[in-house]
């Protein structure tokens, strides 16, 4: 019984460790997510992806995974690029609703890269687990993004598989839709430093020129 009890504890720890260490996953793929616009109220939501590799990647039959659902991709009729190929160094957009995104409601302009139309309910501004899957259904990238209630969430370094605040930040405002991330992190409260007073030098009094001593005339001796 004691042996069975020990074995059961070992299995529970192993399963728990599995779930802990698989909350974020990045395959050896050149396509990565670089920016997330979780705009729940407006519905003008999108996810930016980037080819960080040196070879073109075909995204035909790829899926955007969210809320335990595989969302298919279609090339938007508004896209300036009309093929599935993402060239090295190229950005692309996966839109929740591309038609709405480029309408007067959201007022976005189509970027230079491909725009893929997809469909999901909403991306949580407080953070949510999302993923990319390739044409075979294999997971390319899977992670829970950080909260970003005011602006888009940007990845600092596309080549690093780090999904913490060390590599992701919410912009101070706006977004860098379909282009290299150029935002700065939201400013953190800073302490007001007390200015250090520089002691002023006491002026050295100028030395007044000393007056030349007046010579006392020597009385002359009168002879008798």
TIVEX-108809 format. One record per residue (C-alpha): residue number from 0; x, y, z. Coordinates in nm, 4 decimals. Layout:
BEGIN
@resi: NUM, xx: X, yy: Y, zz: Z;
...
This chain:
BEGIN
@resi: 0, xx: 0.0000, yy: 0.0000, zz: 0.0000;
@resi: 1, xx: 0.2802, yy: 0.2357, zz: 0.0893;
@resi: 2, xx: 0.4470, yy: 0.1645, zz: -0.2455;
@resi: 3, xx: 0.1218, yy: 0.2326, zz: -0.4362;
@resi: 4, xx: 0.0708, yy: 0.5559, zz: -0.2415;
@resi: 5, xx: 0.4222, yy: 0.6736, zz: -0.3313;
@resi: 6, xx: 0.3641, yy: 0.5834, zz: -0.6977;
@resi: 7, xx: 0.0381, yy: 0.7810, zz: -0.7066;
@resi: 8, xx: 0.2090, yy: 1.0903, zz: -0.5622;
@resi: 9, xx: 0.4880, yy: 1.0600, zz: -0.8180;
@resi: 10, xx: 0.2388, yy: 1.0429, zz: -1.1054;
@resi: 11, xx: 0.0473, yy: 1.3471, zz: -0.9778;
@resi: 12, xx: 0.3679, yy: 1.5494, zz: -0.9487;
@resi: 13, xx: 0.4742, yy: 1.4444, zz: -1.2978;
@resi: 14, xx: 0.1397, yy: 1.5452, zz: -1.4499;
@resi: 15, xx: 0.1437, yy: 1.8745, zz: -1.2614;
@resi: 16, xx: 0.4951, yy: 1.9483, zz: -1.3830;
@resi: 17, xx: 0.3874, yy: 1.8752, zz: -1.7383;
@resi: 18, xx: 0.1088, yy: 2.1331, zz: -1.7259;
@resi: 19, xx: 0.3311, yy: 2.3909, zz: -1.5596;
@resi: 20, xx: 0.6074, yy: 2.3677, zz: -1.8157;
@resi: 21, xx: 0.3847, yy: 2.3529, zz: -2.1249;
@resi: 22, xx: 0.1886, yy: 2.6753, zz: -2.0684;
@resi: 23, xx: 0.4180, yy: 2.8432, zz: -2.3202;
@resi: 24, xx: 0.5519, yy: 2.6663, zz: -2.6266;
@resi: 25, xx: 0.7443, yy: 2.7722, zz: -2.9331;
@resi: 26, xx: 0.8350, yy: 2.5244, zz: -3.2049;
@resi: 27, xx: 1.1404, yy: 2.5697, zz: -3.4219;
@resi: 28, xx: 0.9409, yy: 2.7885, zz: -3.6597;
@resi: 29, xx: 1.0173, yy: 3.1134, zz: -3.8330;
@resi: 30, xx: 0.6619, yy: 3.2482, zz: -3.7920;
@resi: 31, xx: 0.6016, yy: 3.4181, zz: -3.4574;
@resi: 32, xx: 0.3405, yy: 3.6465, zz: -3.3042;
@resi: 33, xx: 0.4817, yy: 3.9952, zz: -3.2528;
@resi: 34, xx: 0.1871, yy: 4.2159, zz: -3.1533;
@resi: 35, xx: -0.1597, yy: 4.1640, zz: -3.0074;
@resi: 36, xx: -0.4451, yy: 4.4154, zz: -3.0262;
@resi: 37, xx: -0.7025, yy: 4.2954, zz: -2.7738;
@resi: 38, xx: -0.9636, yy: 4.5675, zz: -2.8135;
@resi: 39, xx: -1.2669, yy: 4.3957, zz: -2.6614;
@resi: 40, xx: -1.5096, yy: 4.6877, zz: -2.6674;
@resi: 41, xx: -1.4408, yy: 4.8120, zz: -3.0203;
@resi: 42, xx: -1.4125, yy: 4.4761, zz: -3.1952;
@resi: 43, xx: -1.1218, yy: 4.6147, zz: -3.4003;
@resi: 44, xx: -0.8991, yy: 4.3257, zz: -3.3002;
@resi: 45, xx: -0.5989, yy: 4.1766, zz: -3.4762;
@resi: 46, xx: -0.2805, yy: 3.9792, zz: -3.4234;
@resi: 47, xx: 0.0446, yy: 4.0609, zz: -3.6000;
@resi: 48, xx: 0.2808, yy: 3.7837, zz: -3.7139;
@resi: 49, xx: 0.6345, yy: 3.8010, zz: -3.8495;
@resi: 50, xx: 0.8713, yy: 3.5791, zz: -4.0482;
@resi: 51, xx: 1.1982, yy: 3.5967, zz: -3.8549;
@resi: 52, xx: 1.3687, yy: 3.3354, zz: -4.0705;
@resi: 53, xx: 1.5539, yy: 3.3354, zz: -4.4014;
@resi: 54, xx: 1.3011, yy: 3.1345, zz: -4.6083;
@resi: 55, xx: 0.9439, yy: 3.2053, zz: -4.7267;
@resi: 56, xx: 0.6646, yy: 3.0335, zz: -4.5327;
@resi: 57, xx: 0.3294, yy: 2.9269, zz: -4.6790;
@resi: 58, xx: 0.0419, yy: 2.9893, zz: -4.4348;
@resi: 59, xx: -0.2266, yy: 2.8137, zz: -4.6369;
@resi: 60, xx: -0.4484, yy: 2.6010, zz: -4.4083;
@resi: 61, xx: -0.2889, yy: 2.7454, zz: -4.0950;
@resi: 62, xx: -0.5074, yy: 2.8125, zz: -3.7897;
@resi: 63, xx: -0.5252, yy: 3.0780, zz: -3.5216;
@resi: 64, xx: -0.6254, yy: 2.9035, zz: -3.1973;
@resi: 65, xx: -0.8176, yy: 3.0886, zz: -2.9256;
@resi: 66, xx: -1.0776, yy: 2.9948, zz: -2.6646;
@resi: 67, xx: -1.0208, yy: 2.6230, zz: -2.7372;
@resi: 68, xx: -1.1211, yy: 2.6818, zz: -3.0996;
@resi: 69, xx: -0.9313, yy: 2.6589, zz: -3.4285;
@resi: 70, xx: -1.0048, yy: 2.9672, zz: -3.6379;
@resi: 71, xx: -0.9290, yy: 2.9307, zz: -4.0085;
@resi: 72, xx: -0.7494, yy: 3.1917, zz: -4.2159;
@resi: 73, xx: -0.8560, yy: 3.3459, zz: -4.5459;
@resi: 74, xx: -0.6837, yy: 3.6146, zz: -4.7484;
@resi: 75, xx: -0.8831, yy: 3.9323, zz: -4.7038;
@resi: 76, xx: -1.0248, yy: 4.1043, zz: -5.0117;
@resi: 77, xx: -0.8713, yy: 4.4248, zz: -4.8694;
@resi: 78, xx: -0.5208, yy: 4.2771, zz: -4.8552;
@resi: 79, xx: -0.2578, yy: 4.4392, zz: -5.0770;
@resi: 80, xx: -0.0762, yy: 4.1044, zz: -5.0918;
@resi: 81, xx: -0.2897, yy: 3.8273, zz: -5.2377;
@resi: 82, xx: -0.0812, yy: 3.5173, zz: -5.1700;
@resi: 83, xx: -0.0259, yy: 3.2887, zz: -4.8714;
@resi: 84, xx: 0.3512, yy: 3.3322, zz: -4.8697;
@resi: 85, xx: 0.5152, yy: 3.5334, zz: -4.5923;
@resi: 86, xx: 0.8590, yy: 3.6403, zz: -4.7040;
@resi: 87, xx: 1.1586, yy: 3.6667, zz: -4.4666;
@resi: 88, xx: 1.1366, yy: 3.9875, zz: -4.2662;
@resi: 89, xx: 0.7723, yy: 4.0390, zz: -4.3669;
@resi: 90, xx: 0.4837, yy: 4.1177, zz: -4.1338;
@resi: 91, xx: 0.1255, yy: 3.9983, zz: -4.1758;
@resi: 92, xx: -0.2006, yy: 4.0592, zz: -3.9947;
@resi: 93, xx: -0.4631, yy: 3.8137, zz: -3.8728;
@resi: 94, xx: -0.7831, yy: 4.0156, zz: -3.8305;
@resi: 95, xx: -1.0889, yy: 3.9301, zz: -3.6262;
@resi: 96, xx: -1.3028, yy: 4.0934, zz: -3.8955;
@resi: 97, xx: -1.1031, yy: 4.2478, zz: -4.1809;
@resi: 98, xx: -1.4061, yy: 4.4136, zz: -4.3370;
@resi: 99, xx: -1.4830, yy: 4.5967, zz: -4.0148;
@resi: 100, xx: -1.1144, yy: 4.6660, zz: -3.9498;
@resi: 101, xx: -1.0792, yy: 4.8695, zz: -4.2709;
@resi: 102, xx: -1.4171, yy: 5.0379, zz: -4.2433;
@resi: 103, xx: -1.4894, yy: 5.3792, zz: -4.0938;
@resi: 104, xx: -1.5680, yy: 5.2039, zz: -3.7649;
@resi: 105, xx: -1.2074, yy: 5.1016, zz: -3.7016;
@resi: 106, xx: -1.0420, yy: 5.3269, zz: -3.9600;
@resi: 107, xx: -0.7333, yy: 5.1162, zz: -4.0317;
@resi: 108, xx: -0.5380, yy: 5.1328, zz: -4.3583;
@resi: 109, xx: -0.4285, yy: 4.8017, zz: -4.5171;
@resi: 110, xx: -0.0580, yy: 4.7405, zz: -4.4438;
@resi: 111, xx: 0.2044, yy: 4.6368, zz: -4.6978;
@resi: 112, xx: 0.1929, yy: 4.2713, zz: -4.5868;
@resi: 113, xx: -0.0813, yy: 4.0117, zz: -4.6228;
@resi: 114, xx: -0.4023, yy: 4.0492, zz: -4.4216;
@resi: 115, xx: -0.5704, yy: 3.7242, zz: -4.3206;
@resi: 116, xx: -0.9356, yy: 3.7314, zz: -4.2264;
@resi: 117, xx: -1.0344, yy: 3.5099, zz: -3.9353;
@resi: 118, xx: -1.3097, yy: 3.5041, zz: -3.6760;
@resi: 119, xx: -1.3205, yy: 3.4926, zz: -3.2982;
@resi: 120, xx: -1.5460, yy: 3.6318, zz: -3.0273;
@resi: 121, xx: -1.2959, yy: 3.8630, zz: -2.8595;
@resi: 122, xx: -0.9454, yy: 3.8718, zz: -2.7181;
@resi: 123, xx: -0.9391, yy: 3.9375, zz: -2.3452;
@resi: 124, xx: -0.7625, yy: 4.2576, zz: -2.2484;
@resi: 125, xx: -0.6664, yy: 4.0905, zz: -1.9213;
@resi: 126, xx: -0.4683, yy: 3.8194, zz: -2.1032;
@resi: 127, xx: -0.5586, yy: 3.4919, zz: -2.2681;
@resi: 128, xx: -0.4018, yy: 3.1777, zz: -2.4100;
@resi: 129, xx: -0.3582, yy: 3.1838, zz: -2.7890;
@resi: 130, xx: -0.1715, yy: 2.9728, zz: -3.0439;
@resi: 131, xx: -0.0732, yy: 2.9297, zz: -3.4073;
@resi: 132, xx: -0.1044, yy: 2.5933, zz: -3.5830;
@resi: 133, xx: 0.0407, yy: 2.4966, zz: -3.9183;
@resi: 134, xx: -0.1309, yy: 2.3087, zz: -4.2018;
@resi: 135, xx: -0.0699, yy: 1.9715, zz: -4.0330;
@resi: 136, xx: -0.2271, yy: 2.0886, zz: -3.7061;
@resi: 137, xx: 0.1068, yy: 2.1043, zz: -3.5280;
@resi: 138, xx: 0.1420, yy: 2.3855, zz: -3.2735;
@resi: 139, xx: 0.3850, yy: 2.6517, zz: -3.3901;
@resi: 140, xx: 0.3519, yy: 2.8858, zz: -3.0941;
@resi: 141, xx: 0.1363, yy: 2.8643, zz: -2.7819;
@resi: 142, xx: 0.1374, yy: 3.1063, zz: -2.4881;
@resi: 143, xx: -0.0734, yy: 3.3203, zz: -2.2565;
@resi: 144, xx: -0.0224, yy: 3.6871, zz: -2.3286;
@resi: 145, xx: 0.0004, yy: 3.9602, zz: -2.0663;
@resi: 146, xx: -0.2781, yy: 4.2060, zz: -1.9936;
@resi: 147, xx: -0.2956, yy: 4.5182, zz: -2.2086;
@resi: 148, xx: -0.6123, yy: 4.7175, zz: -2.1363;
@resi: 149, xx: -0.5107, yy: 5.0478, zz: -2.2953;
@resi: 150, xx: -0.3040, yy: 4.9816, zz: -2.6093;
@resi: 151, xx: -0.1524, yy: 4.6983, zz: -2.8100;
@resi: 152, xx: 0.0901, yy: 4.4473, zz: -2.6622;
@resi: 153, xx: 0.4278, yy: 4.4359, zz: -2.8365;
@resi: 154, xx: 0.7048, yy: 4.1804, zz: -2.8465;
@resi: 155, xx: 1.0478, yy: 4.3321, zz: -2.7909;
@resi: 156, xx: 1.2572, yy: 4.0603, zz: -2.9530;
@resi: 157, xx: 1.1004, yy: 3.8264, zz: -3.2092;
@resi: 158, xx: 1.3871, yy: 3.5776, zz: -3.1850;
@resi: 159, xx: 1.3446, yy: 3.5143, zz: -2.8113;
@resi: 160, xx: 1.0841, yy: 3.2668, zz: -2.6809;
@resi: 161, xx: 1.0124, yy: 3.4688, zz: -2.3679;
@resi: 162, xx: 0.6476, yy: 3.5510, zz: -2.2932;
@resi: 163, xx: 0.7019, yy: 3.7469, zz: -1.9741;
@resi: 164, xx: 0.7208, yy: 4.1226, zz: -1.9179;
@resi: 165, xx: 1.0920, yy: 4.0975, zz: -1.9959;
@resi: 166, xx: 1.0075, yy: 4.0545, zz: -2.3661;
@resi: 167, xx: 0.6550, yy: 4.1968, zz: -2.3962;
@resi: 168, xx: 0.5177, yy: 4.5388, zz: -2.3068;
@resi: 169, xx: 0.2029, yy: 4.7393, zz: -2.3540;
@resi: 170, xx: 0.2624, yy: 5.0483, zz: -2.5640;
@resi: 171, xx: 0.2142, yy: 5.3864, zz: -2.4067;
@resi: 172, xx: -0.0497, yy: 5.4484, zz: -2.6776;
@resi: 173, xx: -0.1661, yy: 5.3241, zz: -3.0177;
@resi: 174, xx: -0.0006, yy: 5.0386, zz: -3.2055;
@resi: 175, xx: 0.2497, yy: 4.9556, zz: -3.4810;
@resi: 176, xx: 0.0035, yy: 4.7788, zz: -3.7100;
@resi: 177, xx: 0.1785, yy: 4.5602, zz: -3.9681;
@resi: 178, xx: 0.5235, yy: 4.7090, zz: -3.9243;
@resi: 179, xx: 0.8276, yy: 4.6862, zz: -3.6984;
@resi: 180, xx: 0.7386, yy: 4.7481, zz: -3.3362;
@resi: 181, xx: 0.8395, yy: 5.1004, zz: -3.2479;
@resi: 182, xx: 0.6521, yy: 5.1693, zz: -2.9269;
@resi: 183, xx: 0.7887, yy: 5.2405, zz: -2.5861;
@resi: 184, xx: 0.6628, yy: 5.0765, zz: -2.2667;
@resi: 185, xx: 0.3977, yy: 5.2523, zz: -2.0643;
@resi: 186, xx: 0.5812, yy: 5.4850, zz: -1.8292;
@resi: 187, xx: 0.6112, yy: 5.3530, zz: -1.4770;
@resi: 188, xx: 0.5704, yy: 5.5931, zz: -1.1859;
@resi: 189, xx: 0.8993, yy: 5.7582, zz: -1.1126;
@resi: 190, xx: 1.0085, yy: 5.9157, zz: -0.7902;
@resi: 191, xx: 1.0641, yy: 6.2855, zz: -0.8046;
@resi: 192, xx: 1.4234, yy: 6.3386, zz: -0.7192;
@resi: 193, xx: 1.5134, yy: 6.6238, zz: -0.4930;
@resi: 194, xx: 1.7538, yy: 6.8479, zz: -0.6781;
@resi: 195, xx: 2.0950, yy: 6.8542, zz: -0.5196;
@resi: 196, xx: 2.1998, yy: 7.2025, zz: -0.4404;
@resi: 197, xx: 2.5451, yy: 7.2847, zz: -0.5568;
@resi: 198, xx: 2.7171, yy: 7.4925, zz: -0.2907;
@resi: 199, xx: 2.8011, yy: 7.8293, zz: -0.4291;
@resi: 200, xx: 3.1537, yy: 7.9404, zz: -0.3859;
@resi: 201, xx: 3.2068, yy: 8.2302, zz: -0.1478;
@resi: 202, xx: 3.3626, yy: 8.5019, zz: -0.3530;
@resi: 203, xx: 3.7182, yy: 8.5723, zz: -0.2451;
@resi: 204, xx: 3.7416, yy: 8.9366, zz: -0.1450;
@resi: 205, xx: 3.9638, yy: 9.1276, zz: -0.3714;
@resi: 206, xx: 4.2775, yy: 9.2506, zz: -0.2014;
@resi: 207, xx: 4.2878, yy: 9.6285, zz: -0.1891;
@resi: 208, xx: 4.6196, yy: 9.7562, zz: -0.2945;
@resi: 209, xx: 4.8098, yy: 9.8676, zz: 0.0127;
@resi: 210, xx: 4.9028, yy: 10.2315, zz: 0.0156;
@resi: 211, xx: 5.2675, yy: 10.3144, zz: 0.0133;
@resi: 212, xx: 5.3851, yy: 10.4214, zz: 0.3581;
@resi: 213, xx: 5.4376, yy: 10.7981, zz: 0.3927;
@resi: 214, xx: 5.7946, yy: 10.8750, zz: 0.4784;
@resi: 215, xx: 5.8476, yy: 11.1060, zz: 0.7753;
@resi: 216, xx: 6.0806, yy: 11.3862, zz: 0.6794;
@resi: 217, xx: 6.4101, yy: 11.3849, zz: 0.8752;
@resi: 218, xx: 6.4577, yy: 11.7168, zz: 1.0551;
@resi: 219, xx: 6.7588, yy: 11.9119, zz: 0.9377;
@resi: 220, xx: 7.0306, yy: 11.9968, zz: 1.1946;
@resi: 221, xx: 7.0968, yy: 12.3719, zz: 1.2286;
@resi: 222, xx: 7.4599, yy: 12.4584, zz: 1.3075;
@resi: 223, xx: 7.5348, yy: 12.7157, zz: 1.5816;
